[in-house]
Amino acid sequence: MASFPPRVNEKEIVRSRTIGELLAPAAPFDKKCGRENWTVAFAPDGSYFAWSQGHRAVKLVPWSQCLKNFLLHGTKNITNSSSLRLSRQNSDGGQKNKPREHIIDCGDIVWSLAFGSSVPEKQSRCVNIEWHRFRFGQDQLLLATGLNNGRIKIWDVYTGKLLLNLVDHTEVVRDLTFAPDGSLILVSASRDKTLRVWDLKDDGNMMKVLRGHQNWVYSCAFSPDSSMLCSVGASKAVFLWNMDKYTMIRKLEGHHHDVVACDFSPDGALLATASYDTRVYMWDPHTGDILMEFGHLFPPPTPIFAGGANDRWVRSVSFSHDGLHVASLADDKMVRFWRIDEDYPVQVAPLSNGLCCAFSTDGSVLAAGTHDGSVYFWATPRQVPSLQHLCRMSIRRVMPTQEVQELPIPSKVLEFLSYRV
């Protein structure tokens, strides 16, 4: 059965160019369990790339140096298991905060990780701010790791020092996401069916528990303005939360199987969700409408087949920073790149046993992690955005759909601004 609509000639599907790969070291005693690379992440400033190598280890590499190594030595790069943690660099002012490769032993299997950076003017939401153990500066870069035992550990990326140990979840911490506004608000998603909100500027105080999921929570993502949170899990529903009031806004219905990943567009006007039902849906988070469907099986499966073991489970989805492209990773050993205005992939790449994917900070590279703890990198579709699209993104960053629809402008322009054409 073909993966793509028959009207698309295979020659028209461009194969993505491989940039490089980071292969995990051999596992002790060839253990099969615990090797999975469940998550990959790029630092907000593009300085670091991190991934869970399996067996409790998180590897951090300077991203610019990693790209140079691929150019100089070819695509393959076996990770060095003897790399040491960073020692404190305060004694050498010239080397302070200079990116260096190192490994962090997290003490348990790592299921999730996220980078967070501080903005000084963003104060803690805690009323009592007279005294805190930690005062995060503007040059601070943190790494949060979610573990198999339900703990969340917060690390200083530059030194490798453990700063905080957050204990409240009772099951695996499946995903982590920082608010993009620099407030160091962290949200964790867990198999204990809850999301928890932590304030790292208040020494990691847990501010709120978000309840509503009836089963495991797989993934969560902040909107670019930090006002909305999306969460998905072992059910067919997509949950949207108001992060000012910590209340549920709505549930989005449409998938036929577990929803396992979600991501907002850079302007917050679109929400992409990936499901085991072989589909990626593009939603308007402000109205709950499905605007686009990216199918990974043709013809589209019936709800009964989509709700079972269909060998096209979509594992991950990620939005590019240009707001035009989306990447998806499925069990059919393919990575697909989609344009938001086309219903077929514009580029593909082969990948066996993929689990997660993420775009680099500048959007030029896609990283994907696999079951054996390795990471693979591809060049992404490059295109100069039109002036119309740039204007649309600028408007949608500050205006939700309801406000756009009230503008006294022609209907065709309204449709374009609402991503309906």
DOTOR-507888 format. One record per residue (C-alpha): x, y, z. Coordinates in steps of 0.1 Angstrom, whole numbers, padded with zeros to 4 digits, always signed. Layout:
N
XYZ;...
% end
This chain:
421
+0000+0000+0000;+0015+0034-0010;+0024+0059+0016;+0016+0089-0006;-0014+0098-0028;-0010+0083-0063;-0012+0117-0080;+0023+0125-0066;+0050+0110-0087;+0078+0094-0067;+0104+0115-0086;+0088+0146-0073;+0095+0136-0037;+0129+0151-0029;+0152+0130-0007;+0166+0151+0022;+0204+0155+0024;+0220+0138+0053;+0241+0162+0075;+0255+0137+0100;+0248+0112+0127;+0258+0107+0163;+0259+0071+0171;+0255+0059+0207;+0283+0039+0224;+0279+0002+0227;+0256-0007+0256;+0270-0027+0285;+0262-0064+0281;+0242-0054+0250;+0212-0044+0270;+0181-0039+0249;+0160-0019+0274;+0170+0016+0284;+0189+0025+0252;+0161+0045+0237;+0166+0081+0227;+0132+0095+0237;+0140+0131+0233;+0163+0156+0215;+0166+0193+0220;+0184+0224+0209;+0192+0253+0232;+0171+0285+0226;+0203+0304+0216;+0215+0275+0194;+0246+0270+0215;+0240+0234+0225;+0224+0202+0213;+0213+0176+0238;+0199+0141+0236;+0192+0111+0259;+0218+0085+0249;+0201+0058+0270;+0213+0042+0302;+0209+0073+0324;+0232+0095+0302;+0224+0128+0285;+0250+0141+0261;+0255+0178+0254;+0275+0190+0225;+0283+0225+0212;+0261+0227+0181;+0283+0249+0160;+0313+0226+0167;+0291+0195+0159;+0283+0209+0125;+0320+0217+0118;+0329+0181+0127;+0304+0168+0102;+0318+0189+0075;+0354+0180+0083;+0351+0143+0092;+0320+0132+0073;+0286+0123+0085;+0294+0096+0111;+0305+0105+0146;+0307+0079+0174;+0300+0096+0206;+0328+0095+0231;+0317+0078+0263;+0347+0089+0281;+0338+0126+0279;+0338+0142+0313;+0314+0165+0330;+0324+0202+0329;+0343+0214+0359;+0334+0249+0372;+0350+0274+0348;+0347+0305+0370;+0385+0304+0376;+0390+0312+0340;+0370+0342+0330;+0379+0338+0294;+0365+0303+0293;+0333+0309+0313;+0302+0298+0296;+0321+0287+0266;+0303+0256+0252;+0321+0223+0259;+0310+0188+0251;+0301+0167+0282;+0279+0139+0295;+0255+0141+0325;+0247+0110+0345;+0211+0115+0356;+0209+0085+0378;+0179+0069+0360;+0166+0064+0325;+0159+0098+0309;+0125+0101+0291;+0124+0139+0285;+0146+0170+0285;+0142+0207+0278;+0164+0238+0278;+0154+0269+0296;+0170+0304+0298;+0162+0333+0321;+0151+0368+0314;+0158+0389+0345;+0128+0412+0342;+0105+0382+0344;+0099+0379+0381;+0087+0348+0400;+0050+0344+0405;+0057+0337+0441;+0044+0364+0465;+0073+0360+0489;+0104+0368+0469;+0126+0381+0498;+0150+0351+0496;+0158+0324+0471;+0186+0298+0470;+0192+0306+0433;+0192+0338+0414;+0194+0330+0377;+0212+0355+0355;+0206+0364+0319;+0235+0342+0308;+0221+0312+0326;+0212+0281+0306;+0194+0253+0323;+0187+0217+0313;+0157+0199+0328;+0157+0161+0326;+0126+0140+0333;+0133+0105+0347;+0119+0070+0349;+0114+0074+0387;+0092+0105+0384;+0119+0129+0394;+0129+0160+0375;+0165+0172+0378;+0176+0207+0368;+0212+0212+0357;+0235+0241+0349;+0244+0234+0313;+0278+0252+0314;+0291+0235+0346;+0272+0202+0347;+0262+0210+0383;+0229+0197+0397;+0209+0227+0409;+0174+0213+0418;+0157+0179+0423;+0120+0182+0418;+0100+0154+0434;+0062+0151+0431;+0053+0129+0401;+0047+0092+0409;+0053+0078+0375;+0076+0084+0344;+0080+0121+0334;+0073+0117+0297;+0078+0153+0286;+0090+0187+0297;+0086+0222+0283;+0097+0257+0295;+0077+0288+0289;+0093+0307+0260;+0090+0341+0278;+0121+0335+0300;+0101+0332+0332;+0116+0297+0339;+0081+0283+0343;+0085+0246+0336;+0056+0222+0328;+0060+0184+0332;+0038+0157+0317;+0037+0123+0333;+0023+0088+0332;+0006+0096+0365;-0021+0113+0344;-0011+0149+0355;+0007+0180+0343;+0026+0199+0370;+0037+0235+0368;+0070+0245+0385;+0085+0279+0391;+0123+0276+0389;+0128+0312+0400;+0111+0302+0432;+0136+0275+0438;+0115+0249+0419;+0083+0254+0438;+0054+0234+0423;+0027+0260+0416;-0002+0239+0402;-0013+0205+0392;-0034+0203+0360;-0058+0174+0360;-0081+0163+0332;-0063+0134+0314;-0078+0100+0322;-0046+0082+0311;-0009+0087+0305;+0002+0122+0293;+0027+0119+0265;+0036+0154+0255;+0030+0191+0262;+0039+0224+0244;+0036+0261+0252;+0023+0286+0227;+0050+0312+0217;+0035+0339+0240;+0034+0314+0269;-0004+0320+0275;-0016+0286+0263;-0004+0250+0269;-0013+0220+0248;-0012+0185+0262;-0018+0151+0246;-0018+0116+0258;-0032+0081+0257;-0066+0092+0245;-0080+0107+0213;-0084+0142+0228;-0061+0172+0226;-0062+0194+0257;-0057+0232+0257;-0050+0251+0290;-0050+0288+0300;-0017+0293+0317;-0027+0326+0333;-0056+0310+0352;-0045+0273+0350;-0078+0262+0337;-0088+0241+0307;-0099+0261+0277;-0112+0232+0255;-0107+0197+0243;-0101+0192+0206;-0117+0160+0192;-0109+0145+0158;-0081+0118+0162;-0090+0081+0162;-0061+0069+0184;-0037+0080+0211;-0022+0115+0204;+0015+0114+0212;+0031+0147+0202;+0022+0184+0197;+0038+0216+0187;+0027+0252+0180;+0037+0273+0150;+0061+0302+0157;+0032+0327+0155;+0009+0306+0177;-0019+0305+0151;-0015+0268+0143;-0012+0237+0164;+0002+0204+0150;-0007+0171+0167;+0006+0136+0158;-0013+0104+0165;-0011+0067+0162;-0041+0070+0138;-0015+0077+0109;-0023+0114+0108;-0009+0148+0117;-0037+0174+0122;-0032+0211+0119;-0056+0229+0142;-0066+0265+0148;-0061+0264+0186;-0084+0295+0191;-0114+0279+0174;-0108+0242+0176;-0111+0238+0138;-0090+0213+0118;-0074+0232+0090;-0052+0206+0074;-0046+0168+0076;-0013+0152+0067;-0019+0115+0061;+0008+0088+0063;-0013+0061+0047;-0032+0062+0014;-0060+0057+0011;-0068+0071+0046;-0076+0042+0070;-0111+0038+0084;-0115+0048+0121;-0114+0011+0132;-0082+0004+0113;-0067+0038+0124;-0074+0029+0160;-0054-0003+0159;-0019-0015+0150;-0017+0000+0115;+0022+0001+0112;+0020+0038+0104;+0019+0052+0139;+0032+0088+0138;+0056+0092+0167;+0066+0128+0166;+0059+0162+0150;+0078+0195+0150;+0072+0229+0135;+0100+0247+0117;+0108+0283+0128;+0099+0296+0093;+0063+0288+0101;+0060+0271+0067;+0072+0236+0073;+0064+0207+0096;+0084+0175+0101;+0068+0141+0111;+0083+0108+0120;+0064+0075+0116;+0068+0038+0121;+0070+0032+0083;+0108+0041+0085;+0103+0075+0070;+0108+0111+0081;+0086+0135+0061;+0088+0173+0056;+0055+0190+0048;+0045+0225+0037;+0015+0239+0056;-0003+0245+0023;+0004+0211+0007;-0012+0178+0016;+0019+0157+0004;+0055+0157+0016;+0080+0180-0001;+0110+0160+0012;+0115+0126+0028;+0143+0108+0045;+0147+0071+0056;+0149+0064+0093;+0144+0031+0111;+0130+0029+0147;+0126+0067+0150;+0111+0081+0182;+0115+0119+0183;+0125+0149+0162;+0132+0186+0165;+0143+0215+0143;+0175+0234+0151;+0171+0269+0164;+0176+0284+0129;+0154+0258+0113;+0182+0246+0089;+0186+0211+0104;+0162+0184+0117;+0175+0160+0144;+0158+0127+0150;+0164+0102+0178;+0161+0064+0176;+0155+0033+0197;+0193+0026+0200;+0202+0060+0214;+0216+0075+0182;+0207+0108+0165;+0205+0115+0128;+0205+0149+0111;+0191+0162+0078;+0191+0195+0059;+0156+0209+0059;+0136+0223+0030;+0149+0259+0024;+0127+0285+0010;+0125+0323+0012;+0092+0332+0029;+0070+0355+0010;+0063+0390+0022;+0027+0380+0027;+0036+0351+0050;+0059+0373+0070;+0032+0399+0075;+0007+0371+0084;+0031+0358+0111;+0036+0393+0125;-0001+0399+0127;-0009+0364+0142;+0017+0368+0169;-0005+0394+0185;-0040+0387+0173;-0060+0355+0179;-0084+0342+0152;-0114+0359+0167;-0098+0393+0165;-0086+0387+0130;-0121+0378+0119;-0134+0411+0131;-0110+0431+0109;-0127+0452+0082;-0107+0436+0054;-0117+0415+0023;-0127+0379+0029;-0098+0365+0009;-0074+0384+0031;-0092+0371+0062;-0089+0335+0049;-0052+0340+0043;-0046+0355+0078;-0066+0326+0093;-0045+0299+0074;-0076+0287+0055;-0061+0290+0020;
% end
